[in-house]
Amino acid sequence: MPKKSSKKTSKVCWWVWCGKRVKYYREILKITNYRWCDTYFPFTEPSFELECFFNTKYVEMLGCGIVHDQVLKNANRDPSKVCGWAFGVGIDRWAMKLFDIPDIKIFWSTDARFLRQFNKDRVTKFIEYGSHPSCYKDITFWIENPGAFCETEFFELAQSVSGDLIESISCIDTYEDKKKQKWSKCFRISYSNRDRTLTNEEINKEYENLRKCLPISLNVNLR
């Protein structure tokens, strides 16, 4: 954190830092297709994510932002004189790119077919082994204020309920009821396990647990 710096100067320095990070990733990991995206983090404003194109889709590689003024005040710092920078790099996501690993959940596997592919001081491309079919469930709910709803919080809630059984989550439909001033979101959740086929009973249980948590945790109304 700089001791003496105007807010404007700090923001300029921030973008210089971002440019250097991108240069590093392009030279070291050979990444050429990337984008900066506005996002929300509770302690930074503005907040951004760096996403890189990998295996047919963009993948978040790091989150960053300028530390919120209130955070500085809580630390007895004057926001008009100092500015904090925050960033976090997901080393597992860089490993995905380096070793060509398609799914981040594979890192949590203790399967010997995964572990024995890697050796110290040698970079080898990951070789896929047998997996089991996935099954999806759709969940739809009303939200009163779309500006107050954060998809990331929904993703984190789903992960906290079902852990690595969740393969992917995507928003497949958004609807606005102009008369009632309400908005509806529909998300598709894919469940899978790399070691065995999940039963309908298991998937239904995970799905129902999420439906129970959702209204309480995110203040939405299920449809």
FIVEX-727862 format. One line per 4 residues: number of its first residue (from 1); their letters; for each residue x, y, z of C-alpha. Coordinates in nm, 2 decimals. Each point is the difference from the previous one (the first is absolute). Layout:
N
NUM) A) X Y Z | ... $
END
This chain:
223
1) MPKK) 0.00 0.00 0.00 | 0.15 0.33 -0.10 | 0.06 0.25 0.28 | -0.07 0.32 -0.19 $
5) SSKK) -0.20 -0.01 -0.32 | -0.31 0.16 -0.14 | -0.30 -0.22 -0.09 | 0.04 0.09 -0.37 $
9) TSKV) 0.37 -0.09 -0.01 | -0.06 -0.33 0.18 | -0.26 -0.10 -0.25 | 0.24 0.08 -0.29 $
13) CWWV) 0.27 -0.21 0.18 | -0.26 -0.28 0.04 | -0.07 -0.02 -0.37 | 0.38 -0.01 -0.06 $
17) WCGK) 0.02 -0.29 0.24 | -0.28 -0.18 -0.19 | 0.18 0.05 -0.33 | 0.32 -0.15 0.14 $
21) RVKY) -0.20 -0.31 0.13 | -0.15 -0.05 -0.35 | 0.35 0.03 -0.16 | 0.13 -0.26 0.24 $
25) YREI) -0.28 -0.25 -0.07 | 0.03 0.05 -0.37 | 0.38 -0.07 0.00 | 0.01 -0.28 0.26 $
29) LKIT) -0.33 -0.19 -0.07 | -0.04 0.11 -0.36 | -0.35 0.14 0.07 | -0.12 0.23 -0.28 $
33) NYRW) -0.37 0.00 0.04 | -0.11 0.17 0.32 | -0.24 0.27 0.14 | -0.05 0.21 0.30 $
37) CDTY) -0.35 -0.02 0.15 | -0.18 0.22 0.26 | -0.10 -0.20 0.30 | -0.09 0.04 0.37 $
41) FPFT) 0.22 -0.07 0.30 | -0.11 0.13 0.35 | 0.33 0.18 0.08 | 0.10 0.16 -0.33 $
45) EPSF) -0.15 0.26 -0.23 | 0.04 -0.01 -0.29 | 0.05 -0.38 -0.03 | 0.12 -0.20 -0.30 $
49) ELEC) 0.06 -0.36 -0.11 | 0.25 -0.11 -0.26 | -0.14 -0.27 -0.22 | 0.20 -0.20 -0.25 $
53) FFNT) -0.14 -0.21 -0.29 | 0.06 -0.37 0.08 | -0.16 -0.32 -0.14 | -0.28 0.18 -0.19 $
57) KYVE) -0.10 0.24 0.28 | 0.13 0.29 0.21 | 0.14 -0.10 0.34 | 0.06 0.24 0.30 $
61) MLGC) 0.37 0.02 0.07 | 0.02 0.27 0.27 | -0.21 0.25 0.19 | 0.12 0.35 0.09 $
65) GIVH) -0.11 0.35 0.08 | 0.07 0.32 0.19 | -0.07 -0.03 0.37 | -0.32 0.15 0.11 $
69) DQVL) 0.02 0.34 0.18 | -0.19 -0.14 0.30 | 0.26 -0.28 0.04 | 0.28 0.26 0.01 $
73) KNAN) -0.20 0.21 0.26 | -0.04 -0.32 0.21 | 0.38 -0.03 0.00 | 0.04 0.36 0.11 $
77) RDPS) 0.12 0.11 -0.35 | -0.11 0.31 -0.19 | -0.15 -0.10 -0.34 | 0.09 0.34 -0.14 $
81) KVCG) 0.37 -0.06 0.07 | 0.05 -0.38 -0.05 | -0.14 -0.26 -0.23 | 0.01 -0.38 0.05 $
85) WAFG) 0.03 -0.26 -0.28 | -0.13 -0.35 0.04 | 0.03 -0.30 -0.22 | -0.01 -0.38 0.02 $
89) VGID) 0.13 -0.25 -0.25 | -0.15 -0.35 -0.02 | 0.31 -0.21 -0.04 | -0.22 -0.31 -0.08 $
93) RWAM) -0.14 0.19 -0.30 | 0.35 0.07 -0.14 | 0.08 -0.37 0.05 | -0.31 -0.08 -0.21 $
97) KLFD) 0.15 0.20 -0.28 | 0.35 -0.12 0.04 | -0.09 -0.37 0.01 | -0.31 0.02 -0.22 $
101) IPDI) -0.23 -0.12 0.28 | -0.37 0.05 -0.11 | -0.17 0.00 0.35 | 0.12 0.16 0.32 $
105) KIFW) -0.17 -0.27 0.21 | 0.25 -0.25 -0.12 | 0.26 0.15 0.23 | -0.19 -0.13 0.30 $
109) STDA) 0.01 -0.36 -0.13 | 0.21 -0.26 0.16 | -0.03 -0.23 -0.30 | 0.33 -0.15 -0.10 $
113) RFLR) -0.08 0.04 -0.36 | 0.02 0.38 0.06 | 0.29 0.01 0.25 | 0.25 -0.22 -0.19 $
117) QFNK) -0.02 0.23 -0.30 | 0.22 0.27 0.16 | 0.36 0.00 0.11 | 0.22 0.26 0.16 $
121) DRVT) 0.18 0.25 -0.23 | -0.18 -0.12 -0.31 | -0.31 0.14 -0.17 | -0.22 -0.26 -0.17 $
125) KFIE) -0.34 0.04 -0.16 | -0.29 -0.16 0.19 | -0.14 -0.31 -0.17 | -0.38 -0.05 0.06 $
129) YGSH) -0.12 -0.32 0.15 | -0.35 -0.15 0.03 | -0.27 0.21 0.16 | -0.37 -0.04 0.08 $
133) PSCY) -0.30 0.17 -0.15 | -0.13 0.32 0.15 | -0.36 0.08 0.08 | -0.15 0.35 0.02 $
137) KDIT) -0.28 0.17 0.20 | -0.15 0.34 -0.07 | -0.09 0.24 0.28 | -0.21 0.32 -0.04 $
141) FWIE) -0.07 0.28 0.24 | -0.13 0.35 0.02 | 0.21 0.29 0.11 | -0.13 0.34 0.10 $
145) NPGA) 0.30 0.21 -0.09 | 0.24 -0.13 -0.28 | 0.26 0.25 0.11 | 0.03 -0.15 0.34 $
149) FCET) 0.02 -0.36 -0.12 | 0.36 -0.14 -0.05 | 0.04 -0.31 -0.21 | 0.33 -0.07 0.17 $
153) EFFE) -0.18 -0.03 0.34 | -0.24 -0.25 -0.16 | 0.29 -0.21 -0.14 | 0.18 0.00 0.34 $
157) LAQS) -0.32 -0.11 0.18 | -0.05 -0.29 -0.25 | 0.36 -0.10 0.05 | -0.03 0.01 0.38 $
161) VSGD) -0.30 -0.23 -0.02 | 0.12 -0.26 -0.26 | 0.38 0.06 -0.01 | 0.18 -0.17 -0.29 $
165) LIES) -0.31 -0.18 -0.12 | -0.08 0.31 -0.19 | 0.15 -0.01 -0.35 | -0.13 0.34 -0.12 $
169) ISCI) -0.26 0.27 0.05 | -0.14 0.23 -0.27 | -0.28 0.25 -0.03 | -0.23 -0.12 -0.28 $
173) DTYE) -0.29 0.24 0.02 | -0.09 0.35 0.14 | -0.35 0.13 0.01 | -0.14 0.34 0.10 $
177) DKKK) -0.36 0.04 0.12 | -0.05 0.37 -0.06 | -0.34 0.02 0.17 | 0.12 -0.15 0.33 $
181) QKWS) 0.35 0.14 -0.03 | 0.16 -0.33 0.06 | 0.27 -0.19 -0.18 | 0.04 -0.37 -0.04 $
185) KCFR) 0.33 -0.19 -0.04 | 0.04 -0.36 -0.11 | 0.33 -0.19 0.06 | 0.10 -0.34 -0.13 $
189) ISYS) 0.21 -0.20 0.24 | 0.20 -0.30 -0.13 | 0.09 -0.27 0.26 | 0.27 -0.26 -0.06 $
193) NRDR) 0.26 -0.22 0.16 | 0.32 -0.11 -0.18 | 0.02 -0.32 0.20 | -0.36 -0.14 -0.03 $
197) TLTN) -0.34 0.07 -0.14 | -0.23 0.20 0.23 | -0.34 -0.14 0.08 | -0.32 0.20 -0.05 $
201) EEIN) -0.06 -0.02 0.38 | 0.34 0.16 0.07 | -0.05 0.28 -0.25 | -0.36 0.07 0.12 $
205) KEYE) 0.13 0.02 0.35 | 0.26 0.26 -0.09 | -0.25 0.20 -0.21 | -0.26 0.01 0.28 $
209) NLRK) 0.27 0.11 0.25 | 0.08 0.29 -0.22 | -0.36 0.09 -0.04 | -0.04 0.01 0.38 $
213) CLPI) 0.31 0.23 0.05 | -0.07 0.24 -0.29 | -0.29 0.21 0.14 | 0.17 0.04 0.34 $
217) SLNV) 0.35 0.07 -0.13 | -0.07 0.22 -0.30 | -0.35 0.14 0.08 | -0.16 -0.13 -0.32 $
221) NLR) -0.34 -0.17 -0.07 | 0.01 -0.34 -0.17 | -0.23 -0.07 -0.29 $
END
